[in-house]
Amino acid sequence: MPTKNMKNEESFMKLALEQAQLAKASGDLPFGAIVVQGNKVVGKGHAENNTVGDVTDHAELLAVREACKMLGKNNLSDCVMYHVRRRYFSSQYPESRDRRFS
């Protein structure tokens, strides 16, 4: 199980935020997500469901799909997902949270 380290958690949230900014820049809703195993990012994604046209292309699903492919398994119980919804780009802290897969 990943260890709690505030510096790492802040870095991971910033990476998820970068994904949300990519979504916004491409004309989609500003959602971003990353999946972390230990201290390594194994999946990332940003919302594409409005721009690509696949209603399942949510940031979280894309990050999980990439993580499963990268790790070669479907069980992500040893991973953590960090995801954000950037409501106001002038805000220092977007709505955010992490989710454990176990």
N, CA, C and O atoms as a printed pandas DataFrame, in Angstrom:
     atom_number atom_name residue_name chain_id  residue_number  x_coord  y_coord  z_coord
0              1         N          MET        A               1    0.846   -1.179    0.000
1              2        CA          MET        A               1    0.000    0.000    0.000
2              3         C          MET        A               1    0.892    1.243    0.000
3              4         O          MET        A               1    1.900    1.274    0.705
4              5         N          PRO        A               2    0.535    2.269   -0.781
5              6        CA          PRO        A               2    1.334    3.480   -0.826
6              7         C          PRO        A               2    1.405    4.144    0.542
7              8         O          PRO        A               2    0.447    4.120    1.314
8              9         N          THR        A               3    2.553    4.734    0.820
9             10        CA          THR        A               3    2.718    5.447    2.083
10            11         C          THR        A               3    2.184    6.857    1.957
11            12         O          THR        A               3    2.217    7.455    0.881
12            13         N          LYS        A               4    1.692    7.382    3.067
13            14        CA          LYS        A               4    1.189    8.754    3.085
14            15         C          LYS        A               4    2.370    9.699    3.242
15            16         O          LYS        A               4    3.075    9.640    4.249
16            17         N          ASN        A               5    2.591   10.547    2.291
17            18        CA          ASN        A               5    3.638   11.540    2.314
18            19         C          ASN        A               5    3.037   12.794    1.706
19            20         O          ASN        A               5    2.695   12.814    0.524
20            21         N          MET        A               6    2.909   13.838    2.509
21            22        CA          MET        A               6    2.209   15.040    2.045
22            23         C          MET        A               6    2.885   15.659    0.825
23            24         O          MET        A               6    2.196   16.161   -0.064
24            25         N          LYS        A               7    4.213   15.634    0.761
25            26        CA          LYS        A               7    4.896   16.193   -0.401
26            27         C          LYS        A               7    4.541   15.403   -1.657
27            28         O          LYS        A               7    4.258   15.987   -2.703
28            29         N          ASN        A               8    4.558   14.071   -1.551
29            30        CA          ASN        A               8    4.174   13.243   -2.691
30            31         C          ASN        A               8    2.716   13.455   -3.051
31            32         O          ASN        A               8    2.371   13.572   -4.228
32            33         N          GLU        A               9    1.855   13.505   -2.036
33            34        CA          GLU        A               9    0.429   13.694   -2.320
34            35         C          GLU        A               9    0.186   15.014   -3.046
35            36         O          GLU        A               9   -0.615   15.076   -3.978
36            37         N          GLU        A              10    0.871   16.057   -2.622
37            38        CA          GLU        A              10    0.722   17.351   -3.292
38            39         C          GLU        A              10    1.212   17.257   -4.738
39            40         O          GLU        A              10    0.587   17.810   -5.643
40            41         N          SER        A              11    2.313   16.568   -4.953
41            42        CA          SER        A              11    2.835   16.391   -6.312
42            43         C          SER        A              11    1.858   15.615   -7.178
43            44         O          SER        A              11    1.648   15.954   -8.343
44            45         N          PHE        A              12    1.258   14.572   -6.609
45            46        CA          PHE        A              12    0.295   13.782   -7.363
46            47         C          PHE        A              12   -0.951   14.597   -7.699
47            48         O          PHE        A              12   -1.494   14.480   -8.797
48            49         N          MET        A              13   -1.402   15.417   -6.762
49            50        CA          MET        A              13   -2.571   16.258   -7.032
50            51         C          MET        A              13   -2.251   17.272   -8.130
51            52         O          MET        A              13   -3.106   17.580   -8.960
52            53         N          LYS        A              14   -1.031   17.784   -8.137
53            54        CA          LYS        A              14   -0.646   18.725   -9.195
54            55         C          LYS        A              14   -0.651   18.034  -10.559
55            56         O          LYS        A              14   -1.046   18.632  -11.560
56            57         N          LEU        A              15   -0.213   16.780  -10.597
57            58        CA          LEU        A              15   -0.248   16.032  -11.854
58            59         C          LEU        A              15   -1.683   15.808  -12.327
59            60         O          LEU        A              15   -1.972   15.910  -13.519
60            61         N          ALA        A              16   -2.576   15.504  -11.392
61            62        CA          ALA        A              16   -3.992   15.347  -11.741
62            63         C          ALA        A              16   -4.561   16.679  -12.233
63            64         O          ALA        A              16   -5.370   16.712  -13.161
64            65         N          LEU        A              17   -4.139   17.757  -11.615
65            66        CA          LEU        A              17   -4.582   19.083  -12.029
66            67         C          LEU        A              17   -4.098   19.406  -13.445
67            68         O          LEU        A              17   -4.830   20.002  -14.235
68            69         N          GLU        A              18   -2.873   19.013  -13.757
69            70        CA          GLU        A              18   -2.371   19.208  -15.118
70            71         C          GLU        A              18   -3.246   18.481  -16.132
71            72         O          GLU        A              18   -3.498   18.991  -17.224
72            73         N          GLN        A              19   -3.707   17.288  -15.765
73            74        CA          GLN        A              19   -4.602   16.542  -16.649
74            75         C          GLN        A              19   -5.924   17.291  -16.838
75            76         O          GLN        A              19   -6.459   17.344  -17.945
76            77         N          ALA        A              20   -6.444   17.869  -15.755
77            78        CA          ALA        A              20   -7.688   18.651  -15.845
78            79         C          ALA        A              20   -7.494   19.862  -16.755
79            80         O          ALA        A              20   -8.392   20.223  -17.516
80            81         N          GLN        A              21   -6.337   20.476  -16.675
81            82        CA          GLN        A              21   -6.059   21.632  -17.531
82            83         C          GLN        A              21   -5.966   21.222  -18.995
83            84         O          GLN        A              21   -6.377   21.975  -19.878
84            85         N          LEU        A              22   -5.425   20.028  -19.261
85            86        CA          LEU        A              22   -5.400   19.513  -20.636
86            87         C          LEU        A              22   -6.818   19.323  -21.171
87            88         O          LEU        A              22   -7.105   19.636  -22.327
88            89         N          ALA        A              23   -7.699   18.806  -20.314
89            90        CA          ALA        A              23   -9.091   18.618  -20.727
90            91         C          ALA        A              23   -9.736   19.953  -21.068
91            92         O          ALA        A              23  -10.391   20.094  -22.101
92            93         N          LYS        A              24   -9.547   20.914  -20.202
93            94        CA          LYS        A              24  -10.134   22.250  -20.417
94            95         C          LYS        A              24   -9.581   22.873  -21.704
95            96         O          LYS        A              24  -10.328   23.455  -22.490
96            97         N          ALA        A              25   -8.272   22.745  -21.911
97            98        CA          ALA        A              25   -7.637   23.323  -23.102
98            99         C          ALA        A              25   -8.143   22.690  -24.393
99           100         O          ALA        A              25   -8.167   23.342  -25.437
100          101         N          SER        A              26   -8.547   21.425  -24.328
101          102        CA          SER        A              26   -9.030   20.750  -25.529
102          103         C          SER        A              26  -10.538   20.934  -25.732
103          104         O          SER        A              26  -11.109   20.407  -26.687
104          105         N          GLY        A              27  -11.177   21.684  -24.828
105          106        CA          GLY        A              27  -12.596   21.970  -24.987
106          107         C          GLY        A              27  -13.516   21.049  -24.220
107          108         O          GLY        A              27  -14.727   21.056  -24.444
108          109         N          ASP        A              28  -12.964   20.255  -23.318
109          110        CA          ASP        A              28  -13.783   19.344  -22.528
110          111         C          ASP        A              28  -13.947   19.891  -21.113
111          112         O          ASP        A              28  -13.399   20.939  -20.770
112          113         N          LEU        A              29  -14.694   19.178  -20.318
113          114        CA          LEU        A              29  -14.866   19.574  -18.924
114          115         C          LEU        A              29  -13.557   19.341  -18.180
115          116         O          LEU        A              29  -12.849   18.381  -18.485
116          117         N          PRO        A              30  -13.212   20.193  -17.209
117          118        CA          PRO        A              30  -11.900   20.145  -16.562
118          119         C          PRO        A              30  -11.765   19.074  -15.482
119          120         O          PRO        A              30  -11.700   19.390  -14.294
120          121         N          PHE        A              31  -11.725   17.825  -15.893
121          122        CA          PHE        A              31  -11.518   16.710  -14.980
122          123         C          PHE        A              31  -10.198   16.034  -15.336
123          124         O          PHE        A              31   -9.886   15.835  -16.510
124          125         N          GLY        A              32   -9.426   15.683  -14.304
125          126        CA          GLY        A              32   -8.170   14.991  -14.519
126          127         C          GLY        A              32   -7.960   13.936  -13.460
127          128         O          GLY        A              32   -8.475   14.064  -12.349
128          129         N          ALA        A              33   -7.204   12.883  -13.784
129          130        CA          ALA        A              33   -6.963   11.803  -12.830
130          131         C          ALA        A              33   -5.629   11.139  -13.118
131          132         O          ALA        A              33   -5.172   11.083  -14.259
132          133         N          ILE        A              34   -5.010   10.633  -12.041
133          134        CA          ILE        A              34   -3.837    9.787  -12.180
134          135         C          ILE        A              34   -3.984    8.603  -11.228
135          136         O          ILE        A              34   -4.663    8.700  -10.206
136          137         N          VAL        A              35   -3.353    7.504  -11.566
137          138        CA          VAL        A              35   -3.312    6.322  -10.713
138          139         C          VAL        A              35   -1.854    6.117  -10.335
139          140         O          VAL        A              35   -0.967    6.140  -11.188
140          141         N          VAL        A              36   -1.619    5.914   -9.034
141          142        CA          VAL        A              36   -0.268    5.784   -8.502
142          143         C          VAL        A              36   -0.113    4.432   -7.816
143          144         O          VAL        A              36   -0.978    4.004   -7.052
144          145         N          GLN        A              37    0.995    3.773   -8.100
145          146        CA          GLN        A              37    1.358    2.544   -7.398
146          147         C          GLN        A              37    2.678    2.846   -6.690
147          148         O          GLN        A              37    3.684    3.124   -7.341
148          149         N          GLY        A              38    2.675    2.792   -5.358
149          150        CA          GLY        A              38    3.858    3.199   -4.602
150          151         C          GLY        A              38    4.069    4.681   -4.811
151          152         O          GLY        A              38    3.236    5.487   -4.396
152          153         N          ASN        A              39    5.153    5.053   -5.437
153          154        CA          ASN        A              39    5.409    6.457   -5.770
154          155         C          ASN        A              39    5.520    6.671   -7.270
155          156         O          ASN        A              39    6.093    7.663   -7.720
156          157         N          LYS        A              40    4.970    5.739   -8.047
157          158        CA          LYS        A              40    5.071    5.805   -9.503
158          159         C          LYS        A              40    3.693    5.986  -10.135
159          160         O          LYS        A              40    2.751    5.263   -9.811
160          161         N          VAL        A              41    3.588    6.943  -11.026
161          162        CA          VAL        A              41    2.346    7.137  -11.784
162          163         C          VAL        A              41    2.267    6.030  -12.823
163          164         O          VAL        A              41    3.157    5.885  -13.662
164          165         N          VAL        A              42    1.193    5.252  -12.760
165          166        CA          VAL        A              42    1.014    4.135  -13.695
166          167         C          VAL        A              42   -0.158    4.365  -14.647
167          168         O          VAL        A              42   -0.375    3.570  -15.562
168          169         N          GLY        A              43   -0.908    5.436  -14.442
169          170        CA          GLY        A              43   -2.022    5.750  -15.332
170          171         C          GLY        A              43   -2.413    7.205  -15.193
171          172         O          GLY        A              43   -2.319    7.783  -14.110
172          173         N          LYS        A              44   -2.847    7.790  -16.282
173          174        CA          LYS        A              44   -3.325    9.173  -16.240
174          175         C          LYS        A              44   -4.408    9.350  -17.282
175          176         O          LYS        A              44   -4.488    8.604  -18.258
176          177         N          GLY        A              45   -5.235   10.350  -17.056
177          178        CA          GLY        A              45   -6.295   10.618  -18.015
178          179         C          GLY        A              45   -6.954   11.954  -17.757
179          180         O          GLY        A              45   -6.942   12.467  -16.638
180          181         N          HIS        A              46   -7.520   12.500  -18.791
181          182        CA          HIS        A              46   -8.330   13.709  -18.658
182          183         C          HIS        A              46   -9.612   13.505  -19.452
183          184         O          HIS        A              46   -9.664   12.716  -20.395
184          185         N          ALA        A              47  -10.625   14.222  -19.055
185          186        CA          ALA        A              47  -11.939   14.052  -19.679
186          187         C          ALA        A              47  -11.849   14.239  -21.190
187          188         O          ALA        A              47  -11.266   15.206  -21.680
188          189         N          GLU        A              48  -12.433   13.303  -21.907
189          190        CA          GLU        A              48  -12.506   13.359  -23.371
190          191         C          GLU        A              48  -13.899   13.022  -23.867
191          192         O          GLU        A              48  -14.137   12.960  -25.074
192          193         N          ASN        A              49  -14.829   12.802  -22.929
193          194        CA          ASN        A              49  -16.137   12.314  -23.331
194          195         C          ASN        A              49  -16.921   13.306  -24.188
195          196         O          ASN        A              49  -17.775   12.884  -24.967
196          197         N          ASN        A              50  -16.664   14.591  -24.073
197          198        CA          ASN        A              50  -17.373   15.559  -24.915
198          199         C          ASN        A              50  -16.635   15.845  -26.216
199          200         O          ASN        A              50  -17.266   16.181  -27.218
200          201         N          THR        A              51  -15.311   15.719  -26.220
201          202        CA          THR        A              51  -14.543   16.051  -27.424
202          203         C          THR        A              51  -14.299   14.844  -28.322
203          204         O          THR        A              51  -14.312   14.983  -29.545
204          205         N          VAL        A              52  -14.078   13.668  -27.750
205          206        CA          VAL        A              52  -13.839   12.467  -28.548
206          207         C          VAL        A              52  -15.159   11.833  -28.976
207          208         O          VAL        A              52  -15.257   11.243  -30.052
208          209         N          GLY        A              53  -16.166   11.961  -28.125
209          210        CA          GLY        A              53  -17.477   11.444  -28.475
210          211         C          GLY        A              53  -17.836   10.121  -27.832
211          212         O          GLY        A              53  -18.931    9.607  -28.065
212          213         N          ASP        A              54  -16.949    9.554  -27.031
213          214        CA          ASP        A              54  -17.240    8.315  -26.310
214          215         C          ASP        A              54  -17.662    8.701  -24.897
215          216         O          ASP        A              54  -16.870    9.265  -24.142
216          217         N          VAL        A              55  -18.890    8.404  -24.544
217          218        CA          VAL        A              55  -19.409    8.829  -23.241
218          219         C          VAL        A              55  -18.694    8.177  -22.067
219          220         O          VAL        A              55  -18.866    8.614  -20.929
220          221         N          THR        A              56  -17.895    7.139  -22.316
221          222        CA          THR        A              56  -17.150    6.496  -21.225
222          223         C          THR        A              56  -15.743    7.071  -21.054
223          224         O          THR        A              56  -15.005    6.616  -20.180
224          225         N          ASP        A              57  -15.362    8.035  -21.847
225          226        CA          ASP        A              57  -14.021    8.607  -21.755
226          227         C          ASP        A              57  -13.911    9.665  -20.660
227          228         O          ASP        A              57  -13.552   10.816  -20.908
228          229         N          HIS        A              58  -14.231    9.238  -19.453
229          230        CA          HIS        A              58  -14.063   10.089  -18.275
230          231         C          HIS        A              58  -12.615    9.981  -17.809
231          232         O          HIS        A              58  -11.959    8.966  -18.047
232          233         N          ALA        A              59  -12.121   11.009  -17.157
233          234        CA          ALA        A              59  -10.728   11.041  -16.706
234          235         C          ALA        A              59  -10.370    9.817  -15.868
235          236         O          ALA        A              59   -9.325    9.200  -16.075
236          237         N          GLU        A              60  -11.229    9.474  -14.936
237          238        CA          GLU        A              60  -10.945    8.357  -14.035
238          239         C          GLU        A              60  -10.870    7.027  -14.790
239          240         O          GLU        A              60   -9.979    6.214  -14.545
240          241         N          LEU        A              61  -11.805    6.820  -15.699
241          242        CA          LEU        A              61  -11.810    5.572  -16.469
242          243         C          LEU        A              61  -10.587    5.460  -17.368
243          244         O          LEU        A              61  -10.003    4.383  -17.497
244          245         N          LEU        A              62  -10.199    6.563  -17.988
245          246        CA          LEU        A              62   -9.015    6.533  -18.841
246          247         C          LEU        A              62   -7.760    6.253  -18.020
247          248         O          LEU        A              62   -6.881    5.516  -18.467
248          249         N          ALA        A              63   -7.667    6.832  -16.825
249          250        CA          ALA        A              63   -6.514    6.588  -15.954
250          251         C          ALA        A              63   -6.468    5.135  -15.507
251          252         O          ALA        A              63   -5.396    4.530  -15.474
252          253         N          VAL        A              64   -7.625    4.566  -15.160
253          254        CA          VAL        A              64   -7.684    3.162  -14.738
254          255         C          VAL        A              64   -7.328    2.246  -15.908
255          256         O          VAL        A              64   -6.578    1.286  -15.729
256          257         N          ARG        A              65   -7.846    2.522  -17.083
257          258        CA          ARG        A              65   -7.532    1.695  -18.254
258          259         C          ARG        A              65   -6.030    1.688  -18.530
259          260         O          ARG        A              65   -5.440    0.639  -18.787
260          261         N          GLU        A              66   -5.420    2.877  -18.473
261          262        CA          GLU        A              66   -3.989    2.971  -18.732
262          263         C          GLU        A              66   -3.183    2.231  -17.660
263          264         O          GLU        A              66   -2.201    1.560  -17.974
264          265         N          ALA        A              67   -3.598    2.354  -16.398
265          266        CA          ALA        A              67   -2.901    1.668  -15.306
266          267         C          ALA        A              67   -2.988    0.151  -15.476
267          268         O          ALA        A              67   -1.991   -0.552  -15.311
268          269         N          CYS        A              68   -4.161   -0.345  -15.801
269          270        CA          CYS        A              68   -4.325   -1.794  -15.997
270          271         C          CYS        A              68   -3.453   -2.289  -17.140
271          272         O          CYS        A              68   -2.833   -3.349  -17.045
272          273         N          LYS        A              69   -3.409   -1.523  -18.213
273          274        CA          LYS        A              69   -2.594   -1.907  -19.362
274          275         C          LYS        A              69   -1.109   -1.873  -19.000
275          276         O          LYS        A              69   -0.364   -2.795  -19.330
276          277         N          MET        A              70   -0.685   -0.812  -18.324
277          278        CA          MET        A              70    0.723   -0.668  -17.968
278          279         C          MET        A              70    1.178   -1.759  -16.997
279          280         O          MET        A              70    2.284   -2.285  -17.121
280          281         N          LEU        A              71    0.322   -2.096  -16.032
281          282        CA          LEU        A              71    0.679   -3.095  -15.022
282          283         C          LEU        A              71    0.390   -4.522  -15.475
283          284         O          LEU        A              71    0.888   -5.477  -14.879
284          285         N          GLY        A              72   -0.415   -4.668  -16.529
285          286        CA          GLY        A              72   -0.754   -5.994  -17.025
286          287         C          GLY        A              72   -1.670   -6.761  -16.097
287          288         O          GLY        A              72   -1.600   -7.988  -16.015
288          289         N          LYS        A              73   -2.535   -6.036  -15.396
289          290        CA          LYS        A              73   -3.471   -6.687  -14.479
290          291         C          LYS        A              73   -4.698   -5.802  -14.297
291          292         O          LYS        A              73   -4.670   -4.609  -14.601
292          293         N          ASN        A              74   -5.774   -6.404  -13.797
293          294        CA          ASN        A              74   -7.013   -5.669  -13.549
294          295         C          ASN        A              74   -7.212   -5.322  -12.086
295          296         O          ASN        A              74   -8.100   -4.532  -11.765
296          297         N          ASN        A              75   -6.426   -5.881  -11.199
297          298        CA          ASN        A              75   -6.542   -5.622   -9.771
298          299         C          ASN        A              75   -5.632   -4.457   -9.395
299          300         O          ASN        A              75   -4.408   -4.586   -9.427
300          301         N          LEU        A              76   -6.219   -3.339   -9.044
301          302        CA          LEU        A              76   -5.453   -2.145   -8.684
302          303         C          LEU        A              76   -5.526   -1.863   -7.177
303          304         O          LEU        A              76   -5.434   -0.712   -6.751
304          305         N          SER        A              77   -5.689   -2.915   -6.382
305          306        CA          SER        A              77   -5.851   -2.721   -4.935
306          307         C          SER        A              77   -4.595   -2.154   -4.276
307          308         O          SER        A              77   -4.662   -1.674   -3.144
308          309         N          ASP        A              78   -3.455   -2.200   -4.959
309          310        CA          ASP        A              78   -2.228   -1.625   -4.411
310          311         C          ASP        A              78   -1.952   -0.231   -4.985
311          312         O          ASP        A              78   -0.832    0.274   -4.906
312          313         N          CYS        A              79   -2.976    0.372   -5.553
313          314        CA          CYS        A              79   -2.845    1.688   -6.183
314          315         C          CYS        A              79   -3.785    2.706   -5.528
315          316         O          CYS        A              79   -4.727    2.349   -4.820
316          317         N          VAL        A              80   -3.499    3.962   -5.786
317          318        CA          VAL        A              80   -4.346    5.069   -5.321
318          319         C          VAL        A              80   -4.644    5.953   -6.527
319          320         O          VAL        A              80   -3.773    6.194   -7.363
320          321         N          MET        A              81   -5.892    6.434   -6.608
321          322        CA          MET        A              81   -6.260    7.374   -7.657
322          323         C          MET        A              81   -6.363    8.772   -7.062
323          324         O          MET        A              81   -6.956    8.975   -6.002
324          325         N          TYR        A              82   -5.782    9.716   -7.759
325          326        CA          TYR        A              82   -5.926   11.134   -7.417
326          327         C          TYR        A              82   -6.692   11.768   -8.562
327          328         O          TYR        A              82   -6.318   11.620   -9.726
328          329         N          HIS        A              83   -7.754   12.468   -8.235
329          330        CA          HIS        A              83   -8.528   13.096   -9.306
330          331         C          HIS        A              83   -9.044   14.444   -8.869
331          332         O          HIS        A              83   -9.308   14.683   -7.691
332          333         N          VAL        A              84   -9.184   15.326   -9.853
333          334        CA          VAL        A              84   -9.613   16.695   -9.575
334          335         C          VAL        A              84  -10.658   17.127  -10.577
335          336         O          VAL        A              84  -10.737   16.642  -11.705
336          337         N          ARG        A              85  -11.435   18.043  -10.114
337          338        CA          ARG        A              85  -12.356   18.777  -10.974
338          339         C          ARG        A              85  -12.011   20.231  -10.764
339          340         O          ARG        A              85  -12.200   20.768   -9.673
340          341         N          ARG        A              86  -11.517   20.856  -11.777
341          342        CA          ARG        A              86  -11.076   22.237  -11.641
342          343         C          ARG        A              86  -12.247   23.140  -11.949
343          344         O          ARG        A              86  -12.555   23.406  -13.111
344          345         N          ARG        A              87  -12.901   23.613  -10.897
345          346        CA          ARG        A              87  -14.076   24.462  -11.060
346          347         C          ARG        A              87  -13.671   25.891  -11.404
347          348         O          ARG        A              87  -14.220   26.491  -12.328
348          349         N          TYR        A              88  -12.715   26.433  -10.664
349          350        CA          TYR        A              88  -12.266   27.812  -10.867
350          351         C          TYR        A              88  -10.756   27.792  -11.053
351          352         O          TYR        A              88  -10.028   27.395  -10.143
352          353         N          PHE        A              89  -10.286   28.209  -12.198
353          354        CA          PHE        A              89   -8.855   28.141  -12.467
354          355         C          PHE        A              89   -8.071   29.154  -11.655
355          356         O          PHE        A              89   -6.847   29.045  -11.582
356          357         N          SER        A              90   -8.720   30.132  -11.042
357          358        CA          SER        A              90   -8.001   31.083  -10.200
358          359         C          SER        A              90   -7.849   30.572   -8.775
359          360         O          SER        A              90   -7.090   31.144   -7.993
360          361         N          SER        A              91   -8.555   29.513   -8.430
361          362        CA          SER        A              91   -8.487   28.948   -7.087
362          363         C          SER        A              91   -7.207   28.145   -6.908
363          364         O          SER        A              91   -6.803   27.406   -7.807
364          365         N          GLN        A              92   -6.570   28.285   -5.754
365          366        CA          GLN        A              92   -5.351   27.537   -5.486
366          367         C          GLN        A              92   -5.649   26.057   -5.259
367          368         O          GLN        A              92   -4.851   25.198   -5.633
368          369         N          TYR        A              93   -6.782   25.762   -4.654
369          370        CA          TYR        A              93   -7.106   24.375   -4.333
370          371         C          TYR        A              93   -8.398   23.957   -5.028
371          372         O          TYR        A              93   -9.483   24.371   -4.621
372          373         N          PRO        A              94   -8.290   23.150   -6.060
373          374        CA          PRO        A              94   -9.493   22.663   -6.736
374          375         C          PRO        A              94  -10.184   21.606   -5.882
375          376         O          PRO        A              94   -9.609   21.094   -4.921
376          377         N          GLU        A              95  -11.412   21.290   -6.241
377          378        CA          GLU        A              95  -12.056   20.149   -5.595
378          379         C          GLU        A              95  -11.203   18.935   -5.914
379          380         O          GLU        A              95  -10.856   18.699   -7.071
380          381         N          SER        A              96  -10.871   18.176   -4.902
381          382        CA          SER        A              96   -9.986   17.044   -5.146
382          383         C          SER        A              96  -10.176   15.979   -4.088
383          384         O          SER        A              96  -10.756   16.223   -3.030
384          385         N          ARG        A              97   -9.674   14.790   -4.395
385          386        CA          ARG        A              97   -9.717   13.702   -3.424
386          387         C          ARG        A              97   -8.878   12.550   -3.961
387          388         O          ARG        A              97   -8.513   12.505   -5.136
388          389         N          ASP        A              98   -8.592   11.634   -3.067
389          390        CA          ASP        A              98   -7.907   10.425   -3.512
390          391         C          ASP        A              98   -8.790    9.244   -3.172
391          392         O          ASP        A              98   -9.596    9.301   -2.243
392          393         N          ARG        A              99   -8.637    8.192   -3.919
393          394        CA          ARG        A              99   -9.444    6.982   -3.714
394          395         C          ARG        A              99   -8.533    5.777   -3.715
395          396         O          ARG        A              99   -7.657    5.632   -4.567
396          397         N          ARG        A             100   -8.755    4.936   -2.760
397          398        CA          ARG        A             100   -8.043    3.669   -2.707
398          399         C          ARG        A             100   -8.898    2.637   -3.440
399          400         O          ARG        A             100  -10.127    2.703   -3.396
400          401         N          PHE        A             101   -8.269    1.708   -4.096
401          402        CA          PHE        A             101   -8.994    0.690   -4.853
402          403         C          PHE        A             101   -9.388   -0.496   -4.019
403          404         O          PHE        A             101  -10.158   -1.338   -4.480
404          405         N          SER        A             102   -8.884   -0.594   -2.796
405          406        CA          SER        A             102   -9.180   -1.765   -1.970
406          407         C          SER        A             102  -10.480   -1.606   -1.210
407          408         O          SER        A             102  -10.874   -2.505   -0.467
